[in-house]
Amino acid sequence: MTELERKIGYAFRDSSLLARALTTPACRMDHPEDGDNQRLEFLGDAVFGLLSADAVYAAFPDDAEGLLTVRRTHLVSGAALADAAERLGLRDFLKFNQGAQPPPPHAKVLADSLEALMGAVWLDGGLPAARAVFAVLDLPFKESFNEWDANPKGYLQVKAQAMHPPRRPVYEVMQVSGAAHAPVVTVRVSVHGLGEAEATAGSKSAAEVAAASALLEKINGADPA
């Protein structure tokens, strides 16, 4: 068992999955013929979505769908996953191109690679293994929120209208999949001059709430402390 496997509490049956999960896209600069962890990242993002939805649903039985969506967005946001990767020491196990500098704290590659690792765990051990690793990561639930969290769409609207000239958020449905009784909707929100963000949820309204929250988080993170 490798040191990383000990840290996450899971031993891979197929070690090649672990190796692929730790291979960043930057490695293609030295070895363009080799694969990287982007496909596993795609899968791991969905696994985190499932496990975080299950976690907040169980932890907050009185919350409505909109607030559950916000809680899930915060629980597995890029910042939250990068923090978890830092605590895990994931940067020490990642493979980069020769001569590359280590990624800075909270770099996106850390969150992406943690998603890839979760995707690899899912393929190797299924739901029980993924659930166990999710628990080890100890992602923090947010009991209280910033001022926009109770109504992120409304707060984003206020922020956009306060610009000069006033603007408005534009919501666009990017994708709808799944069965008619259980759709999966991806929405993008954009505000000219502030940026854009996407989110996925079980309804258009919930996806809009999550997208607004994600954009507000980006804006807040870009503001000087």
C-alpha positions as CSV (number, residue, x, y, z in Angstrom):
1,M,0.0,0.0,0.0
2,T,1.4,3.4,-1.0
3,E,1.5,6.4,1.4
4,L,-1.4,8.1,-0.4
5,E,-3.5,4.9,-0.2
6,R,-2.8,4.9,3.6
7,K,-3.9,8.5,3.8
8,I,-7.2,7.9,2.1
9,G,-7.8,4.5,3.7
10,Y,-8.2,2.7,0.4
11,A,-5.9,0.2,-1.4
12,F,-6.3,0.0,-5.1
13,R,-6.7,-3.3,-6.8
14,D,-5.8,-1.7,-10.1
15,S,-2.7,0.4,-9.4
16,S,-2.8,1.9,-12.9
17,L,-6.0,3.8,-12.0
18,L,-4.2,5.5,-9.2
19,A,-1.2,6.3,-11.4
20,R,-3.6,7.8,-14.0
21,A,-5.4,9.9,-11.4
22,L,-2.1,11.4,-10.3
23,T,-0.9,12.3,-13.8
24,T,-1.7,16.0,-14.5
25,P,-2.4,17.3,-18.0
26,A,1.0,19.2,-17.8
27,C,2.7,15.8,-18.3
28,R,1.7,15.9,-21.9
29,M,4.4,18.5,-22.5
30,D,7.1,15.9,-21.9
31,H,5.1,12.8,-23.0
32,P,2.4,13.8,-25.4
33,E,1.6,10.1,-26.1
34,D,0.6,9.4,-22.5
35,G,-2.8,9.9,-21.0
36,D,-3.7,12.2,-18.1
37,N,-6.3,12.4,-15.4
38,Q,-8.9,14.5,-17.1
39,R,-11.3,11.7,-17.9
40,L,-11.1,10.6,-14.3
41,E,-11.6,14.2,-13.2
42,F,-14.9,14.2,-15.2
43,L,-16.1,11.1,-13.5
44,G,-15.0,12.2,-10.0
45,D,-16.8,15.5,-10.3
46,A,-20.1,13.5,-10.7
47,V,-19.2,11.2,-7.8
48,F,-18.6,14.2,-5.6
49,G,-21.9,15.6,-6.7
50,L,-23.7,12.4,-5.7
51,L,-22.0,12.0,-2.3
52,S,-22.3,15.6,-1.4
53,A,-26.0,15.6,-2.3
54,D,-26.5,12.5,-0.1
55,A,-24.5,14.1,2.7
56,V,-26.4,17.4,2.9
57,Y,-29.7,15.7,2.4
58,A,-29.1,13.6,5.5
59,A,-27.5,16.4,7.5
60,F,-30.1,19.1,6.9
61,P,-33.6,17.3,6.9
62,D,-35.5,20.6,7.1
63,D,-33.8,22.4,4.2
64,A,-35.7,23.0,1.0
65,E,-34.2,22.1,-2.4
66,G,-32.7,25.5,-3.1
67,L,-30.8,25.7,0.2
68,L,-29.7,22.1,-0.2
69,T,-28.3,23.0,-3.6
70,V,-26.3,25.9,-2.1
71,R,-25.0,23.7,0.7
72,R,-23.9,21.1,-1.8
73,T,-22.2,23.7,-4.0
74,H,-20.2,25.0,-1.0
75,L,-19.3,21.5,0.3
76,V,-17.6,20.4,-2.9
77,S,-16.6,23.8,-4.5
78,G,-13.2,24.2,-6.1
79,A,-12.0,26.0,-3.0
80,A,-13.3,23.3,-0.6
81,L,-11.7,20.5,-2.7
82,A,-8.4,22.3,-3.0
83,D,-8.4,22.7,0.8
84,A,-9.0,19.0,1.2
85,A,-6.2,18.2,-1.3
86,E,-3.9,20.4,0.8
87,R,-4.8,18.6,4.0
88,L,-4.2,15.3,2.2
89,G,-0.8,16.4,0.9
90,L,-1.9,15.5,-2.6
91,R,0.6,17.9,-4.3
92,D,3.4,15.6,-3.2
93,F,2.0,12.7,-5.2
94,L,1.1,14.5,-8.4
95,K,3.0,14.0,-11.6
96,F,4.0,17.2,-13.6
97,N,6.2,17.8,-16.6
98,Q,9.9,17.8,-16.0
99,G,11.1,21.0,-14.3
100,A,7.7,22.3,-13.4
101,Q,7.3,24.2,-10.2
102,P,5.0,22.8,-7.5
103,P,1.5,24.3,-7.7
104,P,0.7,27.1,-5.4
105,P,-1.7,26.6,-2.4
106,H,-5.3,26.1,-3.4
107,A,-4.4,25.8,-7.1
108,K,-7.2,24.5,-9.4
109,V,-5.0,21.5,-10.4
110,L,-5.3,20.3,-6.8
111,A,-9.1,20.3,-6.8
112,D,-9.1,18.7,-10.3
113,S,-6.7,16.0,-9.2
114,L,-8.7,15.2,-6.1
115,E,-11.8,14.7,-8.4
116,A,-9.7,12.4,-10.6
117,L,-8.6,10.4,-7.5
118,M,-12.3,10.0,-6.5
119,G,-13.1,8.9,-10.0
120,A,-10.4,6.3,-9.8
121,V,-11.7,5.1,-6.4
122,W,-15.2,4.8,-7.9
123,L,-14.0,2.7,-10.8
124,D,-11.8,0.5,-8.6
125,G,-14.1,0.0,-5.6
126,G,-17.6,1.3,-6.5
127,L,-19.9,3.3,-4.2
128,P,-18.8,1.8,-0.8
129,A,-15.1,2.7,-1.5
130,A,-16.0,6.2,-2.8
131,R,-18.2,6.8,0.3
132,A,-15.4,5.8,2.6
133,V,-12.9,8.1,1.0
134,F,-15.4,10.9,1.0
135,A,-15.7,10.5,4.7
136,V,-11.9,10.6,5.2
137,L,-11.7,13.9,3.3
138,D,-13.8,15.4,6.1
139,L,-15.2,18.2,3.9
140,P,-16.7,20.9,6.3
141,F,-20.4,21.5,6.3
142,K,-21.2,25.2,6.3
143,E,-23.8,25.9,9.0
144,S,-23.9,29.6,8.3
145,F,-23.5,31.4,5.0
146,N,-22.5,34.7,3.6
147,E,-25.1,37.3,3.1
148,W,-26.0,36.1,-0.4
149,D,-26.6,32.4,0.4
150,A,-30.2,32.6,1.5
151,N,-31.1,34.2,-1.9
152,P,-28.1,34.1,-4.3
153,K,-30.1,35.0,-7.4
154,G,-31.5,38.1,-5.7
155,Y,-28.1,39.1,-4.3
156,L,-26.5,38.7,-7.7
157,Q,-29.2,40.8,-9.3
158,V,-28.6,43.6,-6.8
159,K,-24.8,43.4,-7.4
160,A,-25.3,43.5,-11.2
161,Q,-27.7,46.5,-11.0
162,A,-25.2,48.4,-8.8
163,M,-22.7,48.4,-11.7
164,H,-22.2,51.4,-14.0
165,P,-24.1,51.0,-16.3
166,P,-26.5,48.7,-14.5
167,R,-26.5,45.1,-15.8
168,R,-28.5,42.0,-15.2
169,P,-27.6,38.3,-14.8
170,V,-28.3,36.2,-17.9
171,Y,-29.2,32.5,-17.2
172,E,-28.9,30.0,-20.0
173,V,-29.7,26.3,-19.9
174,M,-26.7,24.5,-21.3
175,Q,-27.8,20.9,-21.0
176,V,-30.7,18.7,-19.9
177,S,-30.2,15.0,-19.5
178,G,-31.7,12.2,-17.5
179,A,-35.2,10.8,-17.4
180,A,-38.2,13.1,-17.6
181,H,-39.1,12.4,-13.9
182,A,-35.5,13.0,-12.8
183,P,-33.8,15.5,-15.1
184,V,-30.3,16.8,-14.7
185,V,-30.1,20.4,-15.7
186,T,-26.9,22.5,-16.2
187,V,-27.3,26.3,-16.2
188,R,-24.8,29.0,-16.9
189,V,-25.2,32.5,-15.5
190,S,-23.2,35.4,-16.8
191,V,-22.9,39.1,-15.9
192,H,-20.9,41.3,-18.2
193,G,-17.9,42.6,-16.3
194,L,-18.3,40.1,-13.4
195,G,-17.8,36.8,-15.1
196,E,-19.8,33.5,-15.5
197,A,-20.3,30.2,-13.7
198,E,-22.1,26.9,-14.3
199,A,-23.9,24.6,-12.0
200,T,-26.0,21.4,-12.3
201,A,-29.0,20.4,-10.3
202,G,-32.2,18.4,-10.5
203,S,-34.3,21.3,-11.8
204,K,-33.8,24.5,-13.8
205,S,-34.6,26.7,-10.7
206,A,-32.2,24.9,-8.4
207,A,-29.4,25.0,-11.1
208,E,-29.9,28.7,-11.4
209,V,-29.6,29.2,-7.7
210,A,-26.4,27.1,-7.6
211,A,-24.9,28.9,-10.6
212,A,-25.6,32.3,-9.0
213,S,-24.0,31.1,-5.8
214,A,-21.0,29.8,-7.7
215,L,-20.5,33.1,-9.5
216,L,-20.8,35.1,-6.3
217,E,-18.2,32.8,-4.7
218,K,-15.9,33.6,-7.7
219,I,-16.5,37.3,-7.4
220,N,-15.9,37.2,-3.6
221,G,-12.7,35.2,-4.1
222,A,-11.4,37.8,-6.6
223,D,-12.1,40.7,-4.3
224,P,-9.2,42.0,-2.2
225,A,-9.3,40.9,1.4
